[in-house]
Amino acid sequence: VYQSQTTLVSKLEALQCHFTWDLDTSRSKLFRCRERFEDFFTEDGHSWLGHIYNLRGFMEYKLGFTEEAQSFFNKSTEAFCQIRNADEGPWLVVNYGNLAWLHHHLGDPAESEAYLTKVDALMNEYQYPSQDELHPEIYAEKAWTFIRFSTDKMLLAADYFQRAIRMQLVMVEWHTYHVKGLMFASKHSSTGLGADILEKMRIAKEQDPENLYFAVHYLEHCAKKGEIIKDEACKLAREVLRNPISSYSGIKPLLRVYRNYVSVDEAIDLAEEVLKNHPDERYLMKCAALCYKWKIFFSDSPQKQSMVDRAISLHEEVISLYPHSSLGKKIDLANIYSKSTNGKVKAKQIYQELLKSDLDQAGKQMLYNNYAKYLNFQGQDRTSSLRYHMKAAEIPQQSIFREKSIKVLKNIRDKGKDRMCREIQTFLENLQEP
Ligand SMILES: *[C@@H]1O[C@H](CO)[C@@H](O)[C@H](O)[C@H]1NC(C)=O
């Protein structure tokens, strides 16, 4: 005899799992994230594989692909068993919770109940002394999920990792992720990284020396503090090159370190070298495209045609390989065209198409800010440029693009010379905070 529907639902709602964590799941975001996750390295034994599959299963479910969802949740179960080297344990609470929800949605109450019973059994066996604390495994998975999927919950994630670590000291990867959460959370703060976070990073790096991604980030922060890091960067490059390639391997932050503290030309050389070893990896194409963009955007002298051609062909390829998450690359491509001698018409055409396309709020904001800059850079239409900055600022969503547009508008207002000055002043006064 199954429990009544309402008891079942209230039990499901009390679970700790992706279905109850209040994750923002707009379709465009899901499609974008899915493409990002496809680039994750999934070799057996990767310490976050169980978490990755759980999140991917949840995203598939939200997109309406229940078969794929089931298959990812199954893979998550397997991955956890393999990584923790045990058939069952508290690390499966979230996974079983997801499966209980999935079967509930598939109209299979018996199967849903079976998973609820498994969760209950685990909770009883691995009970935590304090009623209001979660098991550290659950804190860790929740925190990891927020860091990967909900950038607005970074501080909460850092707090969860802190709790998980306090309760269970042995999981080295948790330390690195905890520090990572703190890093992300303080990325946009005006004071930058405090000495305490840098010290935590240093310790985490020593405890988890295999984690190149983290080593690269640490190096970057040392460089920011004024240390000379070129030799160390080259050493890391050799290590990153030896490892299998994925977005976890640290290649992208390493290229950024090269650009900032070695040279953009050497960043391009490194990207091309990695790409030569893995010519079909779309993720590496994306990294290489980024390096060419830096080269073209941030140098004053005109570029060789061969450089521009390579930049364009890489961008076109990346755009076709990431159909759901290439808005930024399309904008970059338009800007590359606009900077090249014969590309003005093409640039205009790309922008016109993007303005007509169906974008979510965040996408529109990014586009409007960039289009405003493009109009101003072309020197043609200053009024339209300011109008697009206003359109970007108006969208009630906090982002770097919004901030940049507001900054431009405030500058115009403060200088007081433009004929739109008064209008902009009123606009800024009436602007709602998101
Ligand atoms: C997932 O695992 C269950 C139970 O082991 C099995 O019955 C089911 O066919 C699997 N589903 C998929 C899609 O892999």
Ligand as a Chemical Component Dictionary entry (heavy atoms), coordinates in Angstrom:
data_LIG
# 
_chem_comp.id                   LIG 
_chem_comp.type                 NON-POLYMER 
_chem_comp.pdbx_formal_charge   0 
_chem_comp.three_letter_code    LIG 
# 
loop_
_chem_comp_atom.comp_id 
_chem_comp_atom.atom_id 
_chem_comp_atom.alt_atom_id 
_chem_comp_atom.type_symbol 
_chem_comp_atom.charge 
_chem_comp_atom.model_Cartn_x 
_chem_comp_atom.model_Cartn_y 
_chem_comp_atom.model_Cartn_z 
_chem_comp_atom.pdbx_ordinal 
LIG C1 C1 C 0 19.073 2.971  -14.339 1  
LIG O1 O1 O 0 19.212 1.989  -13.320 2  
LIG C2 C2 C 0 18.018 1.265  -13.059 3  
LIG C3 C3 C 0 18.226 0.407  -11.830 4  
LIG O2 O2 O 0 19.496 -0.158 -11.799 5  
LIG C4 C4 C 0 17.645 0.455  -14.312 6  
LIG O3 O3 O 0 16.463 -0.291 -14.088 7  
LIG C5 C5 C 0 17.419 1.433  -15.454 8  
LIG O4 O4 O 0 17.152 0.740  -16.662 9  
LIG C6 C6 C 0 18.627 2.348  -15.653 10 
LIG N1 N1 N 0 18.226 3.373  -16.607 11 
LIG C7 C7 C 0 19.038 3.932  -17.499 12 
LIG C8 C8 C 0 18.412 4.881  -18.469 13 
LIG O5 O5 O 0 20.217 3.726  -17.538 14 
# 
loop_
_chem_comp_bond.comp_id 
_chem_comp_bond.atom_id_1 
_chem_comp_bond.atom_id_2 
_chem_comp_bond.value_order 
_chem_comp_bond.pdbx_ordinal 
LIG C1 O1 SING 1  
LIG C1 C6 SING 2  
LIG O1 C2 SING 3  
LIG C2 C3 SING 4  
LIG C2 C4 SING 5  
LIG C3 O2 SING 6  
LIG C4 O3 SING 7  
LIG C4 C5 SING 8  
LIG C5 O4 SING 9  
LIG C5 C6 SING 10 
LIG C6 N1 SING 11 
LIG N1 C7 SING 12 
LIG C7 C8 SING 13 
LIG C7 O5 DOUB 14 
# 
